[in-house]
Amino acid sequence: MSEVEGLFDFLQSIYGLFGFFTFKLKLSTRPEKYMGSLETWNQAEEQLKKALTKFKGNDWVIDEGDGAFYGPKIDITIADALRRNHQFS
């Protein structure tokens, strides 16, 4: 989990350099067709939930079933000066 927390700190630093101080985080979970065991998926999703909560409190959302077939993912969205949303890293 410390690797994910380190990534959040890194992203915050880099995005901050470019003026993107706020961004939205979304945890995309196990899709209908997935590889691996359910136990591994549940463990991975739980670890990412803990890391997200530690970093942003409750300021993130779950996107059920939108993960990649090989694992859950965290989607990062930032808004530009015109308040248009763009998915990043």
PDB file of N, CA, C and O in Angstrom:
ATOM      1  N   MET A   1       0.829  -1.191   0.000  1.00  0.00           N
ATOM      2  CA  MET A   1       0.000   0.000   0.000  1.00  0.00           C
ATOM      3  C   MET A   1       0.871   1.251   0.000  1.00  0.00           C
ATOM      4  O   MET A   1       0.441   2.284  -0.514  1.00  0.00           O
ATOM      5  N   SER A   2       2.071   1.197   0.554  1.00  0.00           N
ATOM      6  CA  SER A   2       2.930   2.379   0.600  1.00  0.00           C
ATOM      7  C   SER A   2       3.324   2.832  -0.805  1.00  0.00           C
ATOM      8  O   SER A   2       3.566   4.020  -1.018  1.00  0.00           O
ATOM      9  N   GLU A   3       3.393   1.907  -1.770  1.00  0.00           N
ATOM     10  CA  GLU A   3       3.705   2.284  -3.145  1.00  0.00           C
ATOM     11  C   GLU A   3       2.606   3.167  -3.718  1.00  0.00           C
ATOM     12  O   GLU A   3       2.890   4.162  -4.385  1.00  0.00           O
ATOM     13  N   VAL A   4       1.363   2.809  -3.462  1.00  0.00           N
ATOM     14  CA  VAL A   4       0.232   3.591  -3.965  1.00  0.00           C
ATOM     15  C   VAL A   4       0.206   4.957  -3.284  1.00  0.00           C
ATOM     16  O   VAL A   4      -0.032   5.973  -3.937  1.00  0.00           O
ATOM     17  N   GLU A   5       0.450   4.983  -1.982  1.00  0.00           N
ATOM     18  CA  GLU A   5       0.478   6.257  -1.264  1.00  0.00           C
ATOM     19  C   GLU A   5       1.587   7.149  -1.810  1.00  0.00           C
ATOM     20  O   GLU A   5       1.399   8.359  -1.942  1.00  0.00           O
ATOM     21  N   GLY A   6       2.740   6.564  -2.129  1.00  0.00           N
ATOM     22  CA  GLY A   6       3.830   7.323  -2.725  1.00  0.00           C
ATOM     23  C   GLY A   6       3.452   7.894  -4.081  1.00  0.00           C
ATOM     24  O   GLY A   6       3.837   9.013  -4.419  1.00  0.00           O
ATOM     25  N   LEU A   7       2.698   7.124  -4.857  1.00  0.00           N
ATOM     26  CA  LEU A   7       2.220   7.617  -6.146  1.00  0.00           C
ATOM     27  C   LEU A   7       1.275   8.800  -5.980  1.00  0.00           C
ATOM     28  O   LEU A   7       1.342   9.758  -6.750  1.00  0.00           O
ATOM     29  N   PHE A   8       0.406   8.745  -4.992  1.00  0.00           N
ATOM     30  CA  PHE A   8      -0.509   9.863  -4.744  1.00  0.00           C
ATOM     31  C   PHE A   8       0.279  11.127  -4.406  1.00  0.00           C
ATOM     32  O   PHE A   8      -0.031  12.207  -4.909  1.00  0.00           O
ATOM     33  N   ASP A   9       1.283  10.996  -3.566  1.00  0.00           N
ATOM     34  CA  ASP A   9       2.114  12.153  -3.216  1.00  0.00           C
ATOM     35  C   ASP A   9       2.833  12.695  -4.449  1.00  0.00           C
ATOM     36  O   ASP A   9       2.905  13.907  -4.651  1.00  0.00           O
ATOM     37  N   PHE A  10       3.360  11.796  -5.266  1.00  0.00           N
ATOM     38  CA  PHE A  10       4.041  12.198  -6.490  1.00  0.00           C
ATOM     39  C   PHE A  10       3.092  12.932  -7.434  1.00  0.00           C
ATOM     40  O   PHE A  10       3.425  13.994  -7.960  1.00  0.00           O
ATOM     41  N   LEU A  11       1.900  12.353  -7.646  1.00  0.00           N
ATOM     42  CA  LEU A  11       0.923  12.984  -8.535  1.00  0.00           C
ATOM     43  C   LEU A  11       0.529  14.365  -8.033  1.00  0.00           C
ATOM     44  O   LEU A  11       0.422  15.311  -8.814  1.00  0.00           O
ATOM     45  N   GLN A  12       0.315  14.475  -6.745  1.00  0.00           N
ATOM     46  CA  GLN A  12      -0.068  15.764  -6.177  1.00  0.00           C
ATOM     47  C   GLN A  12       1.046  16.798  -6.416  1.00  0.00           C
ATOM     48  O   GLN A  12       0.757  17.951  -6.736  1.00  0.00           O
ATOM     49  N   SER A  13       2.282  16.400  -6.267  1.00  0.00           N
ATOM     50  CA  SER A  13       3.406  17.313  -6.505  1.00  0.00           C
ATOM     51  C   SER A  13       3.494  17.725  -7.970  1.00  0.00           C
ATOM     52  O   SER A  13       3.624  18.908  -8.282  1.00  0.00           O
ATOM     53  N   ILE A  14       3.423  16.748  -8.861  1.00  0.00           N
ATOM     54  CA  ILE A  14       3.552  17.032 -10.294  1.00  0.00           C
ATOM     55  C   ILE A  14       2.360  17.846 -10.798  1.00  0.00           C
ATOM     56  O   ILE A  14       2.544  18.854 -11.482  1.00  0.00           O
ATOM     57  N   TYR A  15       1.146  17.417 -10.467  1.00  0.00           N
ATOM     58  CA  TYR A  15      -0.030  18.167 -10.914  1.00  0.00           C
ATOM     59  C   TYR A  15      -0.011  19.578 -10.343  1.00  0.00           C
ATOM     60  O   TYR A  15      -0.420  20.526 -11.013  1.00  0.00           O
ATOM     61  N   GLY A  16       0.458  19.722  -9.113  1.00  0.00           N
ATOM     62  CA  GLY A  16       0.548  21.038  -8.488  1.00  0.00           C
ATOM     63  C   GLY A  16       1.477  21.967  -9.246  1.00  0.00           C
ATOM     64  O   GLY A  16       1.215  23.167  -9.334  1.00  0.00           O
ATOM     65  N   LEU A  17       2.564  21.430  -9.798  1.00  0.00           N
ATOM     66  CA  LEU A  17       3.484  22.242 -10.597  1.00  0.00           C
ATOM     67  C   LEU A  17       2.786  22.890 -11.786  1.00  0.00           C
ATOM     68  O   LEU A  17       3.157  23.982 -12.216  1.00  0.00           O
ATOM     69  N   PHE A  18       1.785  22.216 -12.307  1.00  0.00           N
ATOM     70  CA  PHE A  18       1.051  22.716 -13.464  1.00  0.00           C
ATOM     71  C   PHE A  18      -0.264  23.395 -13.090  1.00  0.00           C
ATOM     72  O   PHE A  18      -1.060  23.737 -13.965  1.00  0.00           O
ATOM     73  N   GLY A  19      -0.488  23.588 -11.803  1.00  0.00           N
ATOM     74  CA  GLY A  19      -1.671  24.306 -11.350  1.00  0.00           C
ATOM     75  C   GLY A  19      -2.905  23.454 -11.147  1.00  0.00           C
ATOM     76  O   GLY A  19      -3.987  23.992 -10.911  1.00  0.00           O
ATOM     77  N   PHE A  20      -2.775  22.149 -11.232  1.00  0.00           N
ATOM     78  CA  PHE A  20      -3.909  21.257 -11.007  1.00  0.00           C
ATOM     79  C   PHE A  20      -3.871  20.780  -9.560  1.00  0.00           C
ATOM     80  O   PHE A  20      -3.325  19.720  -9.254  1.00  0.00           O
ATOM     81  N   PHE A  21      -4.459  21.581  -8.680  1.00  0.00           N
ATOM     82  CA  PHE A  21      -4.389  21.268  -7.259  1.00  0.00           C
ATOM     83  C   PHE A  21      -5.513  20.346  -6.798  1.00  0.00           C
ATOM     84  O   PHE A  21      -5.407  19.704  -5.753  1.00  0.00           O
ATOM     85  N   THR A  22      -6.570  20.283  -7.568  1.00  0.00           N
ATOM     86  CA  THR A  22      -7.662  19.374  -7.213  1.00  0.00           C
ATOM     87  C   THR A  22      -7.890  18.413  -8.379  1.00  0.00           C
ATOM     88  O   THR A  22      -7.849  18.794  -9.549  1.00  0.00           O
ATOM     89  N   PHE A  23      -8.124  17.190  -8.024  1.00  0.00           N
ATOM     90  CA  PHE A  23      -8.447  16.198  -9.028  1.00  0.00           C
ATOM     91  C   PHE A  23      -9.381  15.175  -8.405  1.00  0.00           C
ATOM     92  O   PHE A  23      -9.426  15.009  -7.186  1.00  0.00           O
ATOM     93  N   LYS A  24     -10.124  14.494  -9.263  1.00  0.00           N
ATOM     94  CA  LYS A  24     -11.096  13.501  -8.811  1.00  0.00           C
ATOM     95  C   LYS A  24     -10.504  12.108  -8.986  1.00  0.00           C
ATOM     96  O   LYS A  24      -9.825  11.820  -9.971  1.00  0.00           O
ATOM     97  N   LEU A  25     -10.777  11.263  -8.016  1.00  0.00           N
ATOM     98  CA  LEU A  25     -10.287   9.887  -8.061  1.00  0.00           C
ATOM     99  C   LEU A  25     -11.468   8.920  -8.085  1.00  0.00           C
ATOM    100  O   LEU A  25     -12.472   9.113  -7.400  1.00  0.00           O
ATOM    101  N   LYS A  26     -11.315   7.879  -8.892  1.00  0.00           N
ATOM    102  CA  LYS A  26     -12.376   6.889  -9.033  1.00  0.00           C
ATOM    103  C   LYS A  26     -11.736   5.507  -9.036  1.00  0.00           C
ATOM    104  O   LYS A  26     -10.811   5.248  -9.806  1.00  0.00           O
ATOM    105  N   LEU A  27     -12.224   4.630  -8.182  1.00  0.00           N
ATOM    106  CA  LEU A  27     -11.755   3.245  -8.142  1.00  0.00           C
ATOM    107  C   LEU A  27     -12.641   2.402  -9.047  1.00  0.00           C
ATOM    108  O   LEU A  27     -13.839   2.258  -8.802  1.00  0.00           O
ATOM    109  N   SER A  28     -12.043   1.848 -10.091  1.00  0.00           N
ATOM    110  CA  SER A  28     -12.776   0.978 -11.012  1.00  0.00           C
ATOM    111  C   SER A  28     -12.546  -0.467 -10.579  1.00  0.00           C
ATOM    112  O   SER A  28     -11.408  -0.930 -10.496  1.00  0.00           O
ATOM    113  N   THR A  29     -13.631  -1.163 -10.308  1.00  0.00           N
ATOM    114  CA  THR A  29     -13.567  -2.497  -9.717  1.00  0.00           C
ATOM    115  C   THR A  29     -13.742  -3.612 -10.753  1.00  0.00           C
ATOM    116  O   THR A  29     -13.879  -3.359 -11.950  1.00  0.00           O
ATOM    117  N   ARG A  30     -13.733  -4.828 -10.263  1.00  0.00           N
ATOM    118  CA  ARG A  30     -13.761  -6.059 -11.071  1.00  0.00           C
ATOM    119  C   ARG A  30     -14.881  -6.047 -12.121  1.00  0.00           C
ATOM    120  O   ARG A  30     -16.054  -5.877 -11.788  1.00  0.00           O
ATOM    121  N   PRO A  31     -14.499  -6.231 -13.396  1.00  0.00           N
ATOM    122  CA  PRO A  31     -15.512  -6.325 -14.447  1.00  0.00           C
ATOM    123  C   PRO A  31     -16.146  -7.716 -14.474  1.00  0.00           C
ATOM    124  O   PRO A  31     -15.711  -8.624 -13.767  1.00  0.00           O
ATOM    125  N   GLU A  32     -17.145  -7.859 -15.275  1.00  0.00           N
ATOM    126  CA  GLU A  32     -17.849  -9.131 -15.386  1.00  0.00           C
ATOM    127  C   GLU A  32     -16.909 -10.248 -15.865  1.00  0.00           C
ATOM    128  O   GLU A  32     -16.941 -11.363 -15.346  1.00  0.00           O
ATOM    129  N   LYS A  33     -16.081  -9.932 -16.852  1.00  0.00           N
ATOM    130  CA  LYS A  33     -15.108 -10.906 -17.363  1.00  0.00           C
ATOM    131  C   LYS A  33     -13.734 -10.490 -16.842  1.00  0.00           C
ATOM    132  O   LYS A  33     -13.201  -9.450 -17.231  1.00  0.00           O
ATOM    133  N   TYR A  34     -13.173 -11.304 -15.967  1.00  0.00           N
ATOM    134  CA  TYR A  34     -11.898 -10.964 -15.346  1.00  0.00           C
ATOM    135  C   TYR A  34     -11.003 -12.196 -15.258  1.00  0.00           C
ATOM    136  O   TYR A  34     -11.468 -13.333 -15.342  1.00  0.00           O
ATOM    137  N   MET A  35      -9.700 -11.936 -15.084  1.00  0.00           N
ATOM    138  CA  MET A  35      -8.732 -13.012 -14.891  1.00  0.00           C
ATOM    139  C   MET A  35      -8.379 -13.089 -13.416  1.00  0.00           C
ATOM    140  O   MET A  35      -8.510 -12.106 -12.687  1.00  0.00           O
ATOM    141  N   GLY A  36      -7.934 -14.250 -12.982  1.00  0.00           N
ATOM    142  CA  GLY A  36      -7.468 -14.408 -11.619  1.00  0.00           C
ATOM    143  C   GLY A  36      -8.564 -14.852 -10.674  1.00  0.00           C
ATOM    144  O   GLY A  36      -9.706 -15.094 -11.066  1.00  0.00           O
ATOM    145  N   SER A  37      -8.172 -14.950  -9.412  1.00  0.00           N
ATOM    146  CA  SER A  37      -9.111 -15.430  -8.401  1.00  0.00           C
ATOM    147  C   SER A  37      -9.889 -14.282  -7.767  1.00  0.00           C
ATOM    148  O   SER A  37      -9.415 -13.149  -7.688  1.00  0.00           O
ATOM    149  N   LEU A  38     -11.069 -14.604  -7.328  1.00  0.00           N
ATOM    150  CA  LEU A  38     -11.913 -13.620  -6.648  1.00  0.00           C
ATOM    151  C   LEU A  38     -11.226 -13.116  -5.383  1.00  0.00           C
ATOM    152  O   LEU A  38     -11.333 -11.936  -5.048  1.00  0.00           O
ATOM    153  N   GLU A  39     -10.529 -13.992  -4.686  1.00  0.00           N
ATOM    154  CA  GLU A  39      -9.823 -13.618  -3.462  1.00  0.00           C
ATOM    155  C   GLU A  39      -8.756 -12.554  -3.748  1.00  0.00           C
ATOM    156  O   GLU A  39      -8.622 -11.584  -3.003  1.00  0.00           O
ATOM    157  N   THR A  40      -8.012 -12.744  -4.816  1.00  0.00           N
ATOM    158  CA  THR A  40      -6.972 -11.778  -5.183  1.00  0.00           C
ATOM    159  C   THR A  40      -7.594 -10.437  -5.551  1.00  0.00           C
ATOM    160  O   THR A  40      -7.093  -9.388  -5.147  1.00  0.00           O
ATOM    161  N   TRP A  41      -8.672 -10.466  -6.308  1.00  0.00           N
ATOM    162  CA  TRP A  41      -9.375  -9.232  -6.679  1.00  0.00           C
ATOM    163  C   TRP A  41      -9.865  -8.497  -5.438  1.00  0.00           C
ATOM    164  O   TRP A  41      -9.667  -7.290  -5.300  1.00  0.00           O
ATOM    165  N   ASN A  42     -10.505  -9.235  -4.541  1.00  0.00           N
ATOM    166  CA  ASN A  42     -11.036  -8.597  -3.326  1.00  0.00           C
ATOM    167  C   ASN A  42      -9.924  -7.959  -2.506  1.00  0.00           C
ATOM    168  O   ASN A  42     -10.093  -6.860  -1.978  1.00  0.00           O
ATOM    169  N   GLN A  43      -8.798  -8.636  -2.397  1.00  0.00           N
ATOM    170  CA  GLN A  43      -7.667  -8.100  -1.638  1.00  0.00           C
ATOM    171  C   GLN A  43      -7.115  -6.842  -2.309  1.00  0.00           C
ATOM    172  O   GLN A  43      -6.838  -5.851  -1.633  1.00  0.00           O
ATOM    173  N   ALA A  44      -6.956  -6.876  -3.625  1.00  0.00           N
ATOM    174  CA  ALA A  44      -6.434  -5.710  -4.352  1.00  0.00           C
ATOM    175  C   ALA A  44      -7.372  -4.517  -4.221  1.00  0.00           C
ATOM    176  O   ALA A  44      -6.927  -3.397  -3.970  1.00  0.00           O
ATOM    177  N   GLU A  45      -8.668  -4.756  -4.390  1.00  0.00           N
ATOM    178  CA  GLU A  45      -9.640  -3.669  -4.270  1.00  0.00           C
ATOM    179  C   GLU A  45      -9.642  -3.083  -2.860  1.00  0.00           C
ATOM    180  O   GLU A  45      -9.725  -1.866  -2.694  1.00  0.00           O
ATOM    181  N   GLU A  46      -9.551  -3.928  -1.863  1.00  0.00           N
ATOM    182  CA  GLU A  46      -9.543  -3.462  -0.472  1.00  0.00           C
ATOM    183  C   GLU A  46      -8.318  -2.599  -0.183  1.00  0.00           C
ATOM    184  O   GLU A  46      -8.427  -1.571   0.484  1.00  0.00           O
ATOM    185  N   GLN A  47      -7.170  -3.008  -0.676  1.00  0.00           N
ATOM    186  CA  GLN A  47      -5.949  -2.224  -0.468  1.00  0.00           C
ATOM    187  C   GLN A  47      -6.047  -0.858  -1.145  1.00  0.00           C
ATOM    188  O   GLN A  47      -5.628   0.152  -0.579  1.00  0.00           O
ATOM    189  N   LEU A  48      -6.598  -0.832  -2.351  1.00  0.00           N
ATOM    190  CA  LEU A  48      -6.754   0.446  -3.044  1.00  0.00           C
ATOM    191  C   LEU A  48      -7.769   1.342  -2.333  1.00  0.00           C
ATOM    192  O   LEU A  48      -7.580   2.557  -2.270  1.00  0.00           O
ATOM    193  N   LYS A  49      -8.835   0.760  -1.803  1.00  0.00           N
ATOM    194  CA  LYS A  49      -9.812   1.542  -1.036  1.00  0.00           C
ATOM    195  C   LYS A  49      -9.160   2.180   0.185  1.00  0.00           C
ATOM    196  O   LYS A  49      -9.407   3.346   0.492  1.00  0.00           O
ATOM    197  N   LYS A  50      -8.328   1.410   0.878  1.00  0.00           N
ATOM    198  CA  LYS A  50      -7.639   1.939   2.059  1.00  0.00           C
ATOM    199  C   LYS A  50      -6.715   3.087   1.683  1.00  0.00           C
ATOM    200  O   LYS A  50      -6.681   4.113   2.363  1.00  0.00           O
ATOM    201  N   ALA A  51      -5.966   2.913   0.600  1.00  0.00           N
ATOM    202  CA  ALA A  51      -5.038   3.955   0.163  1.00  0.00           C
ATOM    203  C   ALA A  51      -5.791   5.216  -0.265  1.00  0.00           C
ATOM    204  O   ALA A  51      -5.380   6.328   0.070  1.00  0.00           O
ATOM    205  N   LEU A  52      -6.880   5.048  -0.997  1.00  0.00           N
ATOM    206  CA  LEU A  52      -7.685   6.202  -1.415  1.00  0.00           C
ATOM    207  C   LEU A  52      -8.261   6.941  -0.218  1.00  0.00           C
ATOM    208  O   LEU A  52      -8.247   8.172  -0.175  1.00  0.00           O
ATOM    209  N   THR A  53      -8.766   6.194   0.746  1.00  0.00           N
ATOM    210  CA  THR A  53      -9.357   6.808   1.933  1.00  0.00           C
ATOM    211  C   THR A  53      -8.303   7.546   2.748  1.00  0.00           C
ATOM    212  O   THR A  53      -8.566   8.630   3.268  1.00  0.00           O
ATOM    213  N   LYS A  54      -7.127   6.972   2.860  1.00  0.00           N
ATOM    214  CA  LYS A  54      -6.058   7.637   3.595  1.00  0.00           C
ATOM    215  C   LYS A  54      -5.646   8.936   2.902  1.00  0.00           C
ATOM    216  O   LYS A  54      -5.336   9.926   3.564  1.00  0.00           O
ATOM    217  N   PHE A  55      -5.643   8.927   1.578  1.00  0.00           N
ATOM    218  CA  PHE A  55      -5.213  10.094   0.809  1.00  0.00           C
ATOM    219  C   PHE A  55      -6.294  11.167   0.703  1.00  0.00           C
ATOM    220  O   PHE A  55      -6.007  12.350   0.886  1.00  0.00           O
ATOM    221  N   LYS A  56      -7.537  10.767   0.408  1.00  0.00           N
ATOM    222  CA  LYS A  56      -8.605  11.731   0.117  1.00  0.00           C
ATOM    223  C   LYS A  56      -9.814  11.627   1.042  1.00  0.00           C
ATOM    224  O   LYS A  56     -10.833  12.266   0.778  1.00  0.00           O
ATOM    225  N   GLY A  57      -9.736  10.853   2.104  1.00  0.00           N
ATOM    226  CA  GLY A  57     -10.910  10.690   2.962  1.00  0.00           C
ATOM    227  C   GLY A  57     -12.014  10.003   2.192  1.00  0.00           C
ATOM    228  O   GLY A  57     -11.799   8.947   1.598  1.00  0.00           O
ATOM    229  N   ASN A  58     -13.196  10.595   2.197  1.00  0.00           N
ATOM    230  CA  ASN A  58     -14.325  10.030   1.449  1.00  0.00           C
ATOM    231  C   ASN A  58     -14.530  10.726   0.111  1.00  0.00           C
ATOM    232  O   ASN A  58     -15.572  10.556  -0.522  1.00  0.00           O
ATOM    233  N   ASP A  59     -13.546  11.508  -0.325  1.00  0.00           N
ATOM    234  CA  ASP A  59     -13.670  12.286  -1.553  1.00  0.00           C
ATOM    235  C   ASP A  59     -13.190  11.497  -2.780  1.00  0.00           C
ATOM    236  O   ASP A  59     -12.306  11.947  -3.509  1.00  0.00           O
ATOM    237  N   TRP A  60     -13.770  10.339  -2.993  1.00  0.00           N
ATOM    238  CA  TRP A  60     -13.518   9.511  -4.165  1.00  0.00           C
ATOM    239  C   TRP A  60     -14.728   8.620  -4.367  1.00  0.00           C
ATOM    240  O   TRP A  60     -15.536   8.456  -3.452  1.00  0.00           O
ATOM    241  N   VAL A  61     -14.864   8.044  -5.548  1.00  0.00           N
ATOM    242  CA  VAL A  61     -16.038   7.230  -5.853  1.00  0.00           C
ATOM    243  C   VAL A  61     -15.612   5.861  -6.384  1.00  0.00           C
ATOM    244  O   VAL A  61     -14.476   5.660  -6.812  1.00  0.00           O
ATOM    245  N   ILE A  62     -16.552   4.942  -6.341  1.00  0.00           N
ATOM    246  CA  ILE A  62     -16.346   3.598  -6.893  1.00  0.00           C
ATOM    247  C   ILE A  62     -17.106   3.504  -8.212  1.00  0.00           C
ATOM    248  O   ILE A  62     -18.273   3.886  -8.299  1.00  0.00           O
ATOM    249  N   ASP A  63     -16.435   2.996  -9.223  1.00  0.00           N
ATOM    250  CA  ASP A  63     -17.049   2.739 -10.525  1.00  0.00           C
ATOM    251  C   ASP A  63     -17.110   1.222 -10.686  1.00  0.00           C
ATOM    252  O   ASP A  63     -16.184   0.592 -11.197  1.00  0.00           O
ATOM    253  N   GLU A  64     -18.220   0.662 -10.239  1.00  0.00           N
ATOM    254  CA  GLU A  64     -18.397  -0.795 -10.225  1.00  0.00           C
ATOM    255  C   GLU A  64     -18.252  -1.389 -11.621  1.00  0.00           C
ATOM    256  O   GLU A  64     -18.899  -0.950 -12.572  1.00  0.00           O
ATOM    257  N   GLY A  65     -17.388  -2.395 -11.721  1.00  0.00           N
ATOM    258  CA  GLY A  65     -17.266  -3.173 -12.941  1.00  0.00           C
ATOM    259  C   GLY A  65     -16.464  -2.538 -14.061  1.00  0.00           C
ATOM    260  O   GLY A  65     -16.418  -3.090 -15.160  1.00  0.00           O
ATOM    261  N   ASP A  66     -15.825  -1.386 -13.819  1.00  0.00           N
ATOM    262  CA  ASP A  66     -15.098  -0.707 -14.894  1.00  0.00           C
ATOM    263  C   ASP A  66     -13.592  -0.962 -14.844  1.00  0.00           C
ATOM    264  O   ASP A  66     -12.835  -0.324 -15.576  1.00  0.00           O
ATOM    265  N   GLY A  67     -13.151  -1.880 -13.995  1.00  0.00           N
ATOM    266  CA  GLY A  67     -11.728  -2.201 -13.921  1.00  0.00           C
ATOM    267  C   GLY A  67     -11.264  -2.927 -15.169  1.00  0.00           C
ATOM    268  O   GLY A  67     -12.076  -3.383 -15.973  1.00  0.00           O
ATOM    269  N   ALA A  68      -9.959  -3.029 -15.323  1.00  0.00           N
ATOM    270  CA  ALA A  68      -9.398  -3.787 -16.434  1.00  0.00           C
ATOM    271  C   ALA A  68      -9.574  -5.279 -16.147  1.00  0.00           C
ATOM    272  O   ALA A  68      -9.748  -5.661 -14.990  1.00  0.00           O
ATOM    273  N   PHE A  69      -9.535  -6.115 -17.157  1.00  0.00           N
ATOM    274  CA  PHE A  69      -9.751  -7.552 -16.948  1.00  0.00           C
ATOM    275  C   PHE A  69      -8.694  -8.166 -16.044  1.00  0.00           C
ATOM    276  O   PHE A  69      -8.918  -9.226 -15.459  1.00  0.00           O
ATOM    277  N   TYR A  70      -7.529  -7.503 -15.924  1.00  0.00           N
ATOM    278  CA  TYR A  70      -6.418  -8.051 -15.145  1.00  0.00           C
ATOM    279  C   TYR A  70      -6.283  -7.436 -13.751  1.00  0.00           C
ATOM    280  O   TYR A  70      -5.457  -7.890 -12.960  1.00  0.00           O
ATOM    281  N   GLY A  71      -7.083  -6.408 -13.438  1.00  0.00           N
ATOM    282  CA  GLY A  71      -6.986  -5.834 -12.100  1.00  0.00           C
ATOM    283  C   GLY A  71      -7.763  -4.538 -11.951  1.00  0.00           C
ATOM    284  O   GLY A  71      -8.123  -3.904 -12.943  1.00  0.00           O
ATOM    285  N   PRO A  72      -8.023  -4.142 -10.699  1.00  0.00           N
ATOM    286  CA  PRO A  72      -8.709  -2.872 -10.457  1.00  0.00           C
ATOM    287  C   PRO A  72      -7.789  -1.711 -10.816  1.00  0.00           C
ATOM    288  O   PRO A  72      -6.572  -1.875 -10.903  1.00  0.00           O
ATOM    289  N   LYS A  73      -8.375  -0.549 -11.021  1.00  0.00           N
ATOM    290  CA  LYS A  73      -7.560   0.611 -11.373  1.00  0.00           C
ATOM    291  C   LYS A  73      -8.130   1.868 -10.729  1.00  0.00           C
ATOM    292  O   LYS A  73      -9.297   1.922 -10.340  1.00  0.00           O
ATOM    293  N   ILE A  74      -7.281   2.861 -10.631  1.00  0.00           N
ATOM    294  CA  ILE A  74      -7.699   4.165 -10.127  1.00  0.00           C
ATOM    295  C   ILE A  74      -7.652   5.130 -11.295  1.00  0.00           C
ATOM    296  O   ILE A  74      -6.599   5.326 -11.902  1.00  0.00           O
ATOM    297  N   ASP A  75      -8.785   5.732 -11.613  1.00  0.00           N
ATOM    298  CA  ASP A  75      -8.862   6.732 -12.674  1.00  0.00           C
ATOM    299  C   ASP A  75      -8.744   8.111 -12.050  1.00  0.00           C
ATOM    300  O   ASP A  75      -9.359   8.399 -11.023  1.00  0.00           O
ATOM    301  N   ILE A  76      -7.946   8.957 -12.683  1.00  0.00           N
ATOM    302  CA  ILE A  76      -7.707  10.313 -12.190  1.00  0.00           C
ATOM    303  C   ILE A  76      -8.245  11.296 -13.218  1.00  0.00           C
ATOM    304  O   ILE A  76      -7.894  11.224 -14.396  1.00  0.00           O
ATOM    305  N   THR A  77      -9.091  12.209 -12.780  1.00  0.00           N
ATOM    306  CA  THR A  77      -9.673  13.210 -13.654  1.00  0.00           C
ATOM    307  C   THR A  77      -9.337  14.596 -13.120  1.00  0.00           C
ATOM    308  O   THR A  77      -9.503  14.878 -11.933  1.00  0.00           O
ATOM    309  N   ILE A  78      -8.861  15.457 -14.021  1.00  0.00           N
ATOM    310  CA  ILE A  78      -8.584  16.843 -13.633  1.00  0.00           C
ATOM    311  C   ILE A  78      -9.420  17.766 -14.503  1.00  0.00           C
ATOM    312  O   ILE A  78      -9.875  17.373 -15.577  1.00  0.00           O
ATOM    313  N   ALA A  79      -9.621  18.986 -14.041  1.00  0.00           N
ATOM    314  CA  ALA A  79     -10.372  19.984 -14.802  1.00  0.00           C
ATOM    315  C   ALA A  79      -9.401  21.051 -15.299  1.00  0.00           C
ATOM    316  O   ALA A  79      -8.512  21.481 -14.564  1.00  0.00           O
ATOM    317  N   ASP A  80      -9.576  21.474 -16.550  1.00  0.00           N
ATOM    318  CA  ASP A  80      -8.729  22.529 -17.085  1.00  0.00           C
ATOM    319  C   ASP A  80      -9.307  23.901 -16.727  1.00  0.00           C
ATOM    320  O   ASP A  80     -10.284  23.987 -15.982  1.00  0.00           O
ATOM    321  N   ALA A  81      -8.718  24.955 -17.245  1.00  0.00           N
ATOM    322  CA  ALA A  81      -9.144  26.321 -16.922  1.00  0.00           C
ATOM    323  C   ALA A  81     -10.583  26.594 -17.350  1.00  0.00           C
ATOM    324  O   ALA A  81     -11.245  27.468 -16.790  1.00  0.00           O
ATOM    325  N   LEU A  82     -11.061  25.856 -18.331  1.00  0.00           N
ATOM    326  CA  LEU A  82     -12.442  26.015 -18.787  1.00  0.00           C
ATOM    327  C   LEU A  82     -13.391  25.042 -18.092  1.00  0.00           C
ATOM    328  O   LEU A  82     -14.548  24.895 -18.484  1.00  0.00           O
ATOM    329  N   ARG A  83     -12.878  24.382 -17.053  1.00  0.00           N
ATOM    330  CA  ARG A  83     -13.633  23.426 -16.248  1.00  0.00           C
ATOM    331  C   ARG A  83     -14.096  22.193 -17.031  1.00  0.00           C
ATOM    332  O   ARG A  83     -15.107  21.571 -16.705  1.00  0.00           O
ATOM    333  N   ARG A  84     -13.332  21.860 -18.068  1.00  0.00           N
ATOM    334  CA  ARG A  84     -13.593  20.619 -18.798  1.00  0.00           C
ATOM    335  C   ARG A  84     -12.801  19.509 -18.106  1.00  0.00           C
ATOM    336  O   ARG A  84     -11.656  19.713 -17.703  1.00  0.00           O
ATOM    337  N   ASN A  85     -13.410  18.350 -17.973  1.00  0.00           N
ATOM    338  CA  ASN A  85     -12.751  17.225 -17.301  1.00  0.00           C
ATOM    339  C   ASN A  85     -11.972  16.396 -18.300  1.00  0.00           C
ATOM    340  O   ASN A  85     -12.423  16.133 -19.415  1.00  0.00           O
ATOM    341  N   HIS A  86     -10.758  15.981 -17.856  1.00  0.00           N
ATOM    342  CA  HIS A  86      -9.887  15.137 -18.667  1.00  0.00           C
ATOM    343  C   HIS A  86      -9.343  14.029 -17.792  1.00  0.00           C
ATOM    344  O   HIS A  86      -8.913  14.267 -16.663  1.00  0.00           O
ATOM    345  N   GLN A  87      -9.364  12.806 -18.324  1.00  0.00           N
ATOM    346  CA  GLN A  87      -8.778  11.697 -17.571  1.00  0.00           C
ATOM    347  C   GLN A  87      -7.270  11.730 -17.766  1.00  0.00           C
ATOM    348  O   GLN A  87      -6.779  11.869 -18.886  1.00  0.00           O
ATOM    349  N   PHE A  88      -6.547  11.604 -16.670  1.00  0.00           N
ATOM    350  CA  PHE A  88      -5.088  11.638 -16.696  1.00  0.00           C
ATOM    351  C   PHE A  88      -4.546  10.317 -16.185  1.00  0.00           C
ATOM    352  O   PHE A  88      -5.298   9.368 -15.965  1.00  0.00           O
ATOM    353  N   SER A  89      -3.268  10.263 -16.002  1.00  0.00           N
ATOM    354  CA  SER A  89      -2.486   9.117 -15.543  1.00  0.00           C
ATOM    355  C   SER A  89      -3.297   7.908 -15.178  1.00  0.00           C
ATOM    356  O   SER A  89      -2.737   6.887 -14.779  1.00  0.00           O
TER     357      SER A  89
END
